[in-house]
């Protein structure tokens, strides 16, 4: 089955800087990380759809959000195949899998194979890279 096609969002560095807060820019465009326990949505319980803060691409449903006790919002699956892209990340003397928005390539976080059923995956996301659309999506 082919992945859904995503419209690509391409902006200049100046356009991204004008649109995003300094922290959002640092995380999404410079592949930064918010400090654990400090970002929005860590303890969020409202139902809805988490979209990319940079382009609005739907990423994760609150139905897949869980408390991983990692200090970042965690999900066990993206909202659909093709919503995010995975890249090898060998920075910081580690080998991890980076997660980016499939539409605008914003850095979102990393995925690890230590999550709950049914997938066993932990999509550990920077809260400032997400925006919750309450009541929207699969569970709204």
N, CA, C and O of each residue as an XYZ file, in Angstrom:
560
protein
N       0.838     -1.182      0.000
C       0.000      0.000      0.000
C       0.885      1.249      0.000
O       1.794      1.362      0.822
N       0.630      2.159     -0.890
C       1.440      3.375     -0.994
C       1.085      4.353      0.119
O      -0.058      4.429      0.568
N       2.099      5.097      0.551
C       1.872      6.116      1.572
C       1.103      7.282      0.959
O       1.293      7.591     -0.217
N       0.231      7.940      1.742
C      -0.487      9.099      1.217
C       0.502     10.199      0.818
O       1.499     10.433      1.500
N       0.208     10.854     -0.279
C       1.062     11.947     -0.739
C       0.781     13.198      0.097
O      -0.375     13.556      0.321
N       1.831     13.845      0.546
C       1.706     15.059      1.346
C       2.176     16.251      0.528
O       3.233     16.191     -0.100
N       1.404     17.336      0.528
C       1.912     18.533     -0.144
C       3.136     19.048      0.617
O       3.111     19.148      1.844
N       4.179     19.365     -0.095
C       5.403     19.856      0.533
C       5.285     21.343      0.831
O       4.837     22.123     -0.009
N       5.689     21.722      2.026
C       5.687     23.123      2.452
C       7.135     23.585      2.469
O       7.959     23.068      3.224
N       7.430     24.558      1.632
C       8.796     25.071      1.536
C       8.755     26.572      1.790
O       8.024     27.308      1.128
N       9.550     27.011      2.759
C       9.641     28.429      3.107
C      11.102     28.801      3.293
O      11.952     27.942      3.527
N      11.377     30.074      3.187
C      12.732     30.549      3.441
C      12.985     30.555      4.942
O      12.053     30.486      5.742
N      14.244     30.637      5.308
C      14.603     30.724      6.711
C      13.940     31.937      7.361
O      13.466     31.856      8.495
N      13.908     33.050      6.650
C      13.276     34.268      7.187
C      11.780     34.058      7.418
O      11.235     34.544      8.409
N      11.116     33.343      6.521
C       9.688     33.070      6.696
C       9.448     32.177      7.905
O       8.511     32.415      8.667
N      10.284     31.147      8.096
C      10.137     30.291      9.276
C      10.368     31.099     10.546
O       9.617     30.958     11.512
N      11.394     31.941     10.559
C      11.690     32.754     11.753
C      10.549     33.706     12.081
O      10.255     33.939     13.254
N       9.907     34.255     11.065
C       8.795     35.182     11.291
C       7.557     34.465     11.817
O       6.781     35.040     12.580
N       7.371     33.223     11.416
C       6.180     32.461     11.790
C       6.282     31.807     13.161
O       5.293     31.752     13.892
N       7.460     31.313     13.518
C       7.641     30.511     14.727
C       8.249     31.313     15.869
O       8.954     32.297     15.644
N       7.970     30.885     17.096
C       8.645     31.485     18.244
C      10.114     31.058     18.192
O      10.450     30.113     17.478
N      10.991     31.734     18.932
C      12.394     31.301     18.935
C      12.568     29.832     19.342
O      13.382     29.126     18.747
N      11.819     29.364     20.340
C      11.942     27.964     20.754
C      11.418     27.023     19.670
O      12.052     26.008     19.380
N      10.286     27.338     19.077
C       9.744     26.512     18.000
C      10.721     26.456     16.827
O      10.930     25.391     16.245
N      11.315     27.582     16.482
C      12.289     27.628     15.392
C      13.493     26.742     15.724
O      13.929     25.940     14.899
N      14.019     26.896     16.933
C      15.189     26.116     17.342
C      14.913     24.607     17.249
O      15.735     23.848     16.734
N      13.761     24.190     17.747
C      13.437     22.762     17.738
C      13.135     22.268     16.325
O      13.718     21.277     15.884
N      12.240     22.939     15.616
C      11.774     22.411     14.334
C      12.747     22.624     13.180
O      12.832     21.775     12.292
N      13.481     23.731     13.168
C      14.348     24.030     12.025
C      15.823     23.737     12.311
O      16.590     23.469     11.386
N      16.225     23.788     13.595
C      17.630     23.544     13.954
C      17.811     22.204     14.673
O      18.891     21.915     15.188
N      16.767     21.397     14.705
C      16.801     20.055     15.303
C      17.171     20.089     16.782
O      17.929     19.249     17.267
N      16.627     21.063     17.481
C      16.862     21.188     18.914
C      15.925     20.295     19.711
O      15.129     19.541     19.153
N      16.039     20.398     21.024
C      15.188     19.637     21.942
C      14.807     20.530     23.104
O      15.658     21.195     23.695
N      13.514     20.542     23.432
C      13.098     21.282     24.622
C      13.529     20.490     25.854
O      13.661     19.267     25.796
N      13.747     21.185     26.963
C      14.138     20.501     28.193
C      13.008     19.572     28.647
O      11.837     19.931     28.531
N      13.339     18.391     29.158
C      12.287     17.466     29.599
C      11.409     18.094     30.670
O      11.889     18.791     31.564
N      10.119     17.831     30.558
C       9.161     18.310     31.553
C       8.773     19.766     31.415
O       8.030     20.275     32.254
N       9.250     20.466     30.376
C       8.979     21.899     30.265
C       8.017     22.257     29.145
O       7.447     23.348     29.158
N       7.822     21.384     28.192
C       7.031     21.716     27.015
C       5.542     21.580     27.236
O       5.091     20.956     28.197
N       4.780     22.181     26.321
C       3.325     22.035     26.404
C       2.911     20.606     26.040
O       3.650     19.889     25.365
N       1.753     20.214     26.483
C       1.112     18.944     26.139
C       1.639     17.733     26.886
O       1.119     16.634     26.697
N       2.644     17.890     27.720
C       3.147     16.734     28.463
C       2.026     16.091     29.275
O       1.865     14.871     29.257
N       1.255     16.905     29.981
C       0.174     16.383     30.816
C      -1.208     16.665     30.240
O      -2.207     16.616     30.957
N      -1.262     16.958     28.953
C      -2.522     17.285     28.274
C      -3.429     16.054     28.196
O      -2.985     14.970     27.818
N      -4.695     16.232     28.556
C      -5.659     15.124     28.538
C      -6.790     15.345     27.534
O      -7.577     14.430     27.293
N      -6.890     16.544     26.941
C      -7.984     16.806     26.002
C      -7.857     15.936     24.755
O      -6.758     15.596     24.317
N      -9.005     15.592     24.204
C      -9.059     14.821     22.964
C      -8.855     15.766     21.791
O      -9.258     16.929     21.831
N      -8.226     15.249     20.751
C      -8.043     16.043     19.553
C      -6.923     15.521     18.691
O      -6.437     14.404     18.867
N      -6.522     16.361     17.749
C      -5.475     16.019     16.801
C      -4.270     16.920     17.048
O      -4.400     18.140     17.144
N      -3.106     16.304     17.150
C      -1.852     17.049     17.263
C      -1.325     17.257     15.850
O      -1.092     16.301     15.111
N      -1.142     18.527     15.489
C      -0.660     18.879     14.161
C       0.715     19.525     14.277
O       1.129     19.943     15.358
N       1.409     19.600     13.156
C       2.719     20.253     13.114
C       2.544     21.742     13.366
O       1.720     22.385     12.716
N       3.306     22.296     14.297
C       3.220     23.713     14.618
C       3.656     24.577     13.438
O       3.246     25.733     13.333
N       4.476     24.031     12.559
C       5.006     24.805     11.444
C       4.071     24.846     10.234
O       3.971     25.872      9.561
N       3.376     23.716      9.951
C       2.577     23.690      8.721
C       1.148     23.183      8.890
O       0.362     23.246      7.945
N       0.795     22.679     10.081
C      -0.569     22.207     10.313
C      -0.854     20.790      9.849
O      -2.002     20.350      9.901
N       0.160     20.064      9.398
C      -0.012     18.681      8.966
C      -0.467     17.823     10.154
O       0.193     17.843     11.193
N      -1.575     17.069     10.039
C      -1.989     16.178     11.124
C      -0.928     15.107     11.377
O      -0.468     14.445     10.447
N      -0.543     14.942     12.655
C       0.548     14.040     13.011
C       0.118     12.897     13.919
O       0.345     11.728     13.605
N      -0.510     13.240     15.058
C      -0.853     12.235     16.066
C      -2.241     12.507     16.637
O      -2.609     13.656     16.883
N      -2.997     11.449     16.842
C      -4.285     11.547     17.513
C      -4.068     11.402     19.021
O      -3.190     10.660     19.461
N      -4.862     12.106     19.792
C      -4.767     11.955     21.251
C      -5.103     10.531     21.687
O      -4.758     10.125     22.796
N      -5.775      9.772     20.822
C      -6.084      8.373     21.141
C      -4.821      7.533     21.316
O      -4.860      6.497     21.981
N      -3.703      7.964     20.731
C      -2.458      7.194     20.817
C      -1.460      7.813     21.795
O      -0.331      7.335     21.906
N      -1.855      8.856     22.493
C      -0.974      9.521     23.462
C      -0.979      8.744     24.778
O      -2.015      8.241     25.213
N       0.181      8.655     25.396
C       0.280      7.972     26.686
C       1.401      8.601     27.509
O       2.237      9.333     26.978
N       1.410      8.313     28.790
C       2.431      8.847     29.694
C       3.622      7.905     29.712
O       3.581      6.847     30.341
N       4.681      8.295     29.019
C       5.886      7.461     28.949
C       6.841      7.758     30.100
O       7.831      7.051     30.290
N       6.543      8.803     30.865
C       7.403      9.255     31.966
C       8.795      9.660     31.474
O       9.778      9.587     32.213
N       8.854     10.088     30.211
C      10.127     10.505     29.616
C      10.373     12.007     29.754
O      11.504     12.468     29.606
N       9.312     12.769     30.038
C       9.435     14.218     30.102
C       8.975     14.913     28.829
O       9.009     16.141     28.744
N       8.541     14.131     27.831
C       8.026     14.673     26.576
C       6.725     13.962     26.232
O       6.529     12.810     26.620
N       5.827     14.642     25.501
C       4.612     13.966     25.053
C       4.980     12.760     24.188
O       5.847     12.852     23.318
N       4.316     11.634     24.435
C       4.633     10.411     23.705
C       3.374      9.786     23.117
O       2.287      9.866     23.689
N       3.556      9.168     21.967
C       2.480      8.536     21.223
C       2.970      7.168     20.762
O       4.171      6.976     20.565
N       2.057      6.216     20.587
C       2.503      4.908     20.118
C       2.356      4.740     18.608
O       2.770      3.713     18.070
N       1.774      5.726     17.904
C       1.670      5.651     16.445
C       1.289      7.006     15.871
O       0.570      7.769     16.516
N       1.762      7.318     14.666
C       1.284      8.516     13.970
C      -0.176      8.326     13.569
O      -0.695      7.210     13.603
N      -0.825      9.403     13.194
C      -2.241      9.349     12.838
C      -2.473      8.479     11.601
O      -3.516      7.836     11.482
N      -1.510      8.457     10.686
C      -1.596      7.581      9.525
C      -0.212      7.401      8.928
O       0.693      8.200      9.167
N      -0.065      6.351      8.155
C       1.210      6.090      7.484
C       1.512      7.281      6.579
O       0.634      7.743      5.850
N       2.721      7.770      6.619
C       3.117      8.890      5.785
C       2.961     10.250      6.427
O       3.358     11.252      5.832
N       2.391     10.322      7.636
C       2.253     11.620      8.315
C       3.610     12.156      8.754
O       3.842     13.365      8.761
N       4.502     11.235      9.121
C       5.847     11.610      9.550
C       6.863     10.835      8.723
O       6.540      9.807      8.129
N       8.080     11.334      8.690
C       9.168     10.611      8.038
C      10.211     10.267      9.086
O      10.345     10.952     10.099
N      10.946      9.196      8.826
C      11.977      8.716      9.751
C      13.342      8.844      9.092
O      13.507      8.508      7.919
N      14.325      9.336      9.856
C      15.687      9.483      9.354
C      16.668      8.967     10.390
O      16.437      9.095     11.592
N      17.763      8.384      9.925
C      18.829      7.974     10.837
C      19.452      9.206     11.474
O      19.730     10.190     10.789
N      19.670      9.155     12.775
C      20.292     10.249     13.526
C      21.451      9.656     14.322
O      21.240      8.885     15.258
N      22.649     10.012     13.955
C      23.835      9.498     14.639
C      24.535     10.596     15.429
O      25.733     10.507     15.698
N      23.781     11.639     15.801
C      24.354     12.732     16.579
C      24.476     12.352     18.049
O      23.892     11.361     18.490
N      25.223     13.126     18.794
C      25.393     12.948     20.238
C      25.932     11.564     20.604
O      25.629     11.036     21.674
N      26.730     10.984     19.711
C      27.367      9.687     19.941
C      26.355      8.568     20.176
O      26.641      7.603     20.885
N      25.164      8.704     19.575
C      24.109      7.696     19.692
C      23.563      7.403     18.304
O      23.770      8.174     17.367
N      22.870      6.291     18.181
C      22.139      5.992     16.954
C      20.660      5.967     17.306
O      20.196      5.104     18.052
N      19.924      6.938     16.750
C      18.493      7.049     17.010
C      17.764      7.231     15.688
O      18.388      7.389     14.640
N      16.441      7.207     15.747
C      15.618      7.468     14.577
C      14.886      8.782     14.794
O      14.022      8.898     15.664
N      15.248      9.765     13.987
C      14.622     11.088     14.064
C      13.266     11.045     13.375
O      13.091     10.358     12.369
N      12.306     11.786     13.926
C      10.983     11.920     13.331
C      10.816     13.359     12.866
O      11.055     14.306     13.616
N      10.398     13.501     11.607
C      10.124     14.815     11.025
C       8.722     14.838     10.438
O       8.165     13.797     10.089
N       8.165     16.019     10.334
C       6.893     16.213      9.639
C       7.111     15.865      8.175
O       8.077     16.329      7.569
N       6.233     15.060      7.600
C       6.374     14.660      6.207
C       6.099     15.808      5.238
O       6.521     15.749      4.082
N       5.399     16.850      5.690
C       5.077     17.965      4.795
C       6.150     19.049      4.760
O       6.505     19.532      3.685
N       6.671     19.437      5.925
C       7.606     20.576      5.953
C       8.987     20.214      6.496
O       9.865     21.071      6.592
N       9.174     18.950      6.849
C      10.438     18.441      7.380
C      10.840     19.061      8.717
O      12.021     19.082      9.064
N       9.869     19.558      9.458
C      10.159     20.069     10.804
C      10.603     18.916     11.696
O       9.992     17.847     11.691
N      11.665     19.138     12.457
C      12.100     18.145     13.440
C      11.054     18.090     14.548
O      10.680     19.118     15.110
N      10.586     16.881     14.856
C       9.569     16.696     15.890
C      10.119     16.005     17.128
O       9.724     16.338     18.246
N      11.014     15.057     16.951
C      11.550     14.279     18.064
C      12.168     12.996     17.543
O      12.749     12.968     16.458
N      12.037     11.929     18.331
C      12.629     10.637     17.977
C      11.650      9.518     18.311
O      10.730      9.702     19.108
N      11.857      8.359     17.697
C      11.034      7.190     17.989
C      11.931      6.091     18.532
O      13.063      5.910     18.081
N      11.403      5.358     19.513
C      12.148      4.297     20.188
C      11.282      3.040     20.252
O      10.057      3.146     20.318
N      11.890      1.857     20.234
C      11.120      0.608     20.249
C      10.793      0.116     21.660
O      10.908     -1.077     21.941
N      10.391      1.021     22.541
C      10.079      0.625     23.919
C       8.707      1.133     24.360
O       8.485      1.388     25.544
N       7.800      1.275     23.414
C       6.467      1.781     23.717
C       5.472      0.685     24.041
O       5.821     -0.495     24.076
N       4.227      1.082     24.278
C       3.182      0.118     24.645
C       2.588     -0.580     23.417
O       2.872     -0.219     22.275
N       1.772     -1.569     23.682
C       1.004     -2.223     22.625
C      -0.016     -1.215     22.110
O      -0.421     -0.348     22.884
N      -0.441     -1.271     20.904
C      -0.268     -2.373     19.972
C       0.994     -2.274     19.105
O       1.329     -3.249     18.431
N       1.699     -1.156     19.093
C       2.840     -0.998     18.173
C       4.192     -1.280     18.813
O       5.131     -1.681     18.125
N       4.302     -1.074     20.125
C       5.587     -1.213     20.796
C       6.530     -0.051     20.550
O       7.707     -0.117     20.904
N       6.018      1.017     19.943
C       6.853      2.170     19.618
C       6.523      3.350     20.530
O       5.390      3.514     20.982
N       7.549      4.168     20.785
C       7.379      5.409     21.578
C       7.846      6.575     20.724
O       9.045      6.801     20.560
N       6.889      7.310     20.185
C       7.183      8.532     19.446
C       7.291      9.643     20.482
O       6.286     10.173     20.956
N       8.514      9.980     20.818
C       8.823     10.946     21.871
C       8.992     12.313     21.196
O      10.015     12.574     20.563
N       7.981     13.182     21.334
C       7.913     14.417     20.571
C       8.178     15.650     21.432
O       7.867     15.672     22.623
N       8.746     16.656     20.818
C       8.884     17.953     21.471
C       7.514     18.626     21.439
O       6.930     18.805     20.370
N       7.006     18.995     22.607
C       5.686     19.602     22.675
C       5.589     20.902     21.898
O       4.537     21.209     21.337
N       6.672     21.674     21.855
C       6.622     22.954     21.149
C       6.610     22.771     19.635
O       6.403     23.741     18.905
N       6.826     21.555     19.146
C       6.748     21.276     17.712
C       5.333     20.870     17.303
O       5.056     20.669     16.120
N       4.439     20.753     18.291
C       3.069     20.317     18.061
C       2.080     21.417     18.400
O       2.390     22.352     19.138
N       0.875     21.285     17.839
C      -0.249     22.146     18.213
C      -1.463     21.244     18.320
O      -1.782     20.506     17.389
N      -2.137     21.306     19.458
C      -3.340     20.493     19.661
C      -4.552     21.207     19.086
O      -4.818     22.369     19.393
N      -5.278     20.485     18.248
C      -6.546     20.960     17.716
C      -7.624     20.188     18.467
O      -8.000     19.097     18.041
N      -8.137     20.735     19.592
C      -9.088     19.996     20.417
C     -10.328     19.580     19.644
O     -10.889     20.344     18.859
N     -10.736     18.342     19.893
C     -11.974     17.837     19.303
C     -11.895     17.529     17.820
O     -12.914     17.180     17.224
N     -10.718     17.643     17.194
C     -10.597     17.377     15.765
C      -9.955     16.020     15.526
O      -9.252     15.493     16.389
N     -10.200     15.467     14.362
C      -9.535     14.235     13.966
C     -10.319     12.996     14.306
O     -11.539     13.037     14.466
N      -9.605     11.889     14.416
C     -10.201     10.563     14.592
C     -11.028     10.435     15.862
O     -11.970      9.644     15.912
N     -10.684     11.204     16.886
C     -11.342     10.988     18.177
C     -12.199     12.175     18.610
O     -12.720     12.175     19.725
N     -12.354     13.162     17.775
C     -13.088     14.358     18.165
C     -14.524     14.212     17.912
O     -15.295     15.132     18.184
